[in-house]
Amino acid sequence: MGEPIPPEALIPRFKLGKVLNQVSLDQNGRRIILLGEIDSSPALVIAERAAFPSSISEIEVLHASLVNIKNLGANDIYRWYLASSAVQAAADLPDLKATLIYPCTPAHVKKYSPQVFRMVTETPAIFKNHVRPYMQKKRDEGRLNWVFNILEGREEQESVLLREPGQGTNPDDGFLLLPDLNWDRRTLTSLRLLALPERRDIWSVRDLKKGHIEWLRHMRDKILLATVKLYDGIESDMLKLYFHYQPTYYHLHIHVVHTMTEANSTQATGKAMGLENIISQLETISGGPDAGMADVDLTYALGEASELWTEIFFPLKTGEKKF
């Protein structure tokens, strides 16, 4: 194998194939998703700015004008960038944020393609018989390599804001706090952070139990305290802490977002579940310390291109699968 290509050199090598999605419901038209290739391998570029043109010729001009390409991070197949169009180059002010997924898979293309969304209710039985095995399959495919790279100190260590050792002497209670790569790292009112627990036995909110309440409170308090200390002008009641269900990847993580950040579909009903609400729900669930979120119904949104819809919930709806 030859020398690895520097992250900054990859974006200029991207060859546009088509506009995969410009009608982005959660970004009010400020996001465009391009499908193309780099050195004959498929690639996706997800770019965000104030507004984008709609014709291919104008988009090609935009791509050709990118300068001051700065890599924010690289981990496994994911790379994140800030860049400027030629108009802004003289001022050295990035007016474009780009995410490159290279090489991308058909699953990535499905995820970012336009699709209709459905509301589904996942019962404890559906979770146990169908969704949990699906989660296991995804974990076995190596989808969490980039998370483990961070936790084990191989990647993105310069971005880690806090490495909390946990309560007492149990290292499994620790977690890391780092910037979400959807944040430009400059605009405080759009602040986005991510808390990654060290422990690997909790894949999603479904694994949270009454016995985890104190651990969740500990993480909440440490996250709020660290964020307030790190960023002047931010107070603890200016922050939202929440989980996603279904999450993008099956290793429990907490999203930390400024209350002034524009609420998009990732914070909407059917996707986001507030940390405080989860703690309260666990407190009110009857039973011992092993009772928890695996014992309740969860209703959420799924895109029709999602494997959870095509492999589980659509066959359940049509009767092809049994509950």
Residue, then its C-alpha position, 0 to 999 in steps of 0.5 A: m500500500g502507498e502512503p496515506i493521502p492527507p485529509e486536506a488532499l481528499i476533498p479536491r480529488f472528489k469528483l461529483g456524480k450527482v446531488l443526492n439530497q438537497v431538500s434537507l428537512d432539518q437544515n432549512g436548505r443549508r445542507i447539500i449532500l453530494l455523491g461522487e468518487i475519489d480515485s474510483s471509490p464511492a464518496l459522500v460529501i455533506a456540506e453546510r452553508a447559508a444557502f446553495p444553488s440548485s443547478i449542477s453547473e453552479i455546484e461545480v463552480l462552488h466545489a472548484s472554488l474551495v480553498n483553505i481546506k482545514n481538516l478537523g479530524a479523521n477517524d476510520i472512514y470519516r473525515w471532517y473539514l472547514a473550508s472557504s469559498a474564494v470569496q471569503a478566502a482573503a478574510d480566512l473565514p470559513d463559510l462552509k463545513a464539510t463532512l467526507i465519508y470515504p469510502c462510503t457504503p450503500a448504507h450511507v447512500k440510503k441514509y442520506s437519500p430523500q425518504v419518507f419517515r414512519m412512526v413505529t412503536e417498538t414493544p419489549a417483545i419486538f426489541k428482544n426478538h428483532v431489534r436487539p439481534y439487529m443491534q448485535k449484527k451491526r456491532d459485529e460488522g465493526r461499525l464502532n471502530w471509530v468510537f473505540n479508536i477514541l476511547e482507547g487513545r488512538e484517534e482524536q485525542e487532541s479533541v478530548l475536552l474531559r476524560e472523567p475517571g468515573q465514580g470511586t475506583n470503577p473505571d467502567d464508570g468513566f467517560l470522555l467529553l469532546p466536540d461533536l463534529n457537527w459543530d464548527r468549534r467557534t459559535l457558542t450558541s450552536l455548541r454541540l458536544l458528545a459524551l462517550p462512556e468508557r463501558r461497552d455493555i450499554w449499547s443504547v437507552r434500552d440497556l439503561k436500568k434502575g441500577h444506572i440512575e446514580w451513574l447517569r446523574h454523575m455523568r450529567d453533573k460532570i458534563l454540565l460542570a465541565t462545559v460551564k468551565l470550558y466555555d465562558g458565558i454558558e450556564s448549566d441551564m443553557l444546555k440540553l442533554y439527550f440520547h437518540y433512539q434509534p441512535t446512529y451507532y450502538h454505543l451509548h452516548i449523550h448529546v450536549v447542545h446549547t439551548m439556542t442551537e436551531a432545533n432540527s429533526t435530531q432534537a425532535t419527538g421521535k428521535a431525541m430522549g432527554l437525559e432528565n426524562i430518562i432518569s425520571q422514567l427509570e425512577t418511576i419504573s416498578g421493580g428492582p435494579d435490573a428493571g429498566m428501559a427494555d421493559v417499556d414501549l418506545t415510539y420513534a421515527l424511521g426512514e423507509a430506507s432504514e434497514l430497521w424499517t425494511e428488515i423489521f418493521f415493514p415485514l411486521k406491518t405486512g405480516e411477513k414477520k411475527f411479533 
